[in-house]
């Protein structure tokens, strides 16, 4: 595989992943409300979900994904419903009198399931891998070594972008030390989650 093709893919992925969308909105809202320490399952699920789409595209299973379109639609709306539930919970979260206390995070498996459903049901990610990947990388002679190389580049690019957003949200969270600021953060985070759910549902 030509190095420039891999670099072009990495650049396109950075642009696609770094552009604020449902995944970034959900990630930032999670960090704002619960901090960065319990975000690992959510990040891992997002990266695994993208590698799954990468694998589907490289295996030439675009037609198979279209065949099981109904299953992906069901998965998408399950993710939408859960995001709306999280948005409702965040909107109505109690504000503690102690400014150093922020809402507790949810369980790791719950966060993992949310991240996976969000990624697998996100049309933006789906289109990138199933429609754009074949134009960036020659998948006609895909091999296990090529898949491994592209998968490593994929995870590295996603980690760079997502950790950048986590750092920004974490620093913003440092200013949320009053009940009023916490309430505003909860409402902003809830609105972001609700908006992410609406975007996914309408695409």
N, C-alpha and C positions, 0 to 999 in steps of 0.2 A: 504494500500500500504506500502511495506517495505521501511523504511528510506534509506537503502543502495541503493535501486533501484532508488529512487529520486535523491540521491547524484550522482550516476553514470550517470543519465540523465543530471544533471546540469553540471557535468564535461565534458561530451561529447559535450554538447551544447557550453560550454565555448571554447573548442578546435575548434569546427566547426565555431563558430561566430568570434572567435579571429584571425583565420588564414586569412591573407590578401587575399581578393578576390574582386569581383566587388562591393559589398556593402561597404566594408571598403574603397576601392579606391575612390568611389563616395563621401562617407562621409568626408574623409580627404581632398579631393580636394575642397569640398564646404567650409569647415572651413578655409582652406588656402586662398581661394579667397574672402570670405565674412565674416569671423569671426564666432564666436560661438553663437552670440545672436539671430540670425534668423534661427538656425538649428533645433529648437524644432519640427516644422511640419514634417521635413524630418525624424527625429528620431522616432516620433510617428507613422508615416506611416510604417517605417521599422518594428517596434515592432508589430503593428496591423497586418501587412502582415504575420509575423511569427506565430502569434496566429491563424490566419486564416488557415495556413497550419497545425498547431497543431490540430485545430478543425476538419479539414478534415480527418486527419490520425486517430484521436481518434474515429470519427464517423464511421470509417470503409468505407470511401468513396474513397479509392484508385482506385477502379474500375471505379467509377464515374469520377474521375479526368482523368483517361485514356480515358474514353468515350468522354469527352470534350477536348481531346488533342488539336484539332485544335484551340479552343478558347484560350487555354493557349499559343499556338504558336503565335497567333495573338497578344496577350497581351505582350508576350516576345519581339516581334519585334517592337511593339509600344514603349516599354521602351528603346530598343536599339536605335531607331531613335531619341528619345528625348535626350538620353545621348550623341549621336553624335552631335546633335544640340548644346547642352550645351558646349561640348568640342570645337566646332568651335567658339562659342561666346567667350569662355574664351581665346582661342588661339589669337583671334584678338582684345581682350579687350584693350582699350587705357590705357596707363600708365600715371598717373597724375604726374605732376612735384612735387607736395607735397607728400613726402614720407609717411605722415600719412593718406593719402587718398587711400583706396582700393576700388575695384569695389563694387557697391551696390548689395545687395541681391535681389533675385526675390521674387514674392509674396508668401505668405504662402500656398495658395491652390495649386499653381504650384509646390512648393517643396513637398507638401504632395502627390500629384499625382505622381511625379517622384519617391519618396521613395516607394510608394505602388507598382507601376509598376515594379520597380527594384526588390523588394522583391518577389512578386508573380511570376515573370518571371525568377528568378534565379534558375537554375537547382541544384546548390549546396544545397540550402535551401530545395527545393522540395524533393530531394533524402533523405536528413536527416530525414524529418518528415514522408514521405510516406514509406520509405524502412527501415530506422534504428530505428525509434521510437518504432515500435512493438517489436523489439528485446530487447529494454531497459525497456519498461513498458508494463505490461499486459493490453491490451486494449480490451480484449474479454468481460470483465465485466465493461466497462467504465461507470462511473456515472457523474452526474453534479458536485458533490463535488470533484471527482478525476480530472476532467477537470479543475476546478477552481484552485486546488492546483498546477497542472502542469503548468497552464497558468501563475500563479503568479511567480513560479520558473523560467519559461521561460523569462518573462519580466525582472525579477531581474538580471538574468545572462546576458541578452542582454544589459541592462542598464549599468552594470558594465564594460563590454567590450567596448561598444560604447562610453561611457563617458571617458574611458581611452584613446581611440584614439582621441577623440575631444580635450582632454587636451594636448596630445602630439602635435597635429596640431596647437592648439592655441599658445603654447609656441614657436613653430617653426615660426609662423606668426609674432611674436614680432620682429624677426630679419629682416623682410621684410620692411625696412624703406627707401629704395632707389629705384628709378625707375628701375635700372638694376635688383635688387633683385625681385621686383614686376613682372617684365617681365618674369624672370626665373620661378617664382612661378606660374604665369599664364600658361606658357608652360608646366611645370611639371603637374599641375592640369589638363590641357587639355589632356595631354598624358595619365594620369591616367583614366580619364573619357572615352577616346577613347578606351583604353585597356580593361576597364571593359565592354564596349559595345561589343567589339570584342569577349571577352571570353564568354559572354552570348549568342551571336549570333552563335558561333561555337559549342556550347554544345548541 
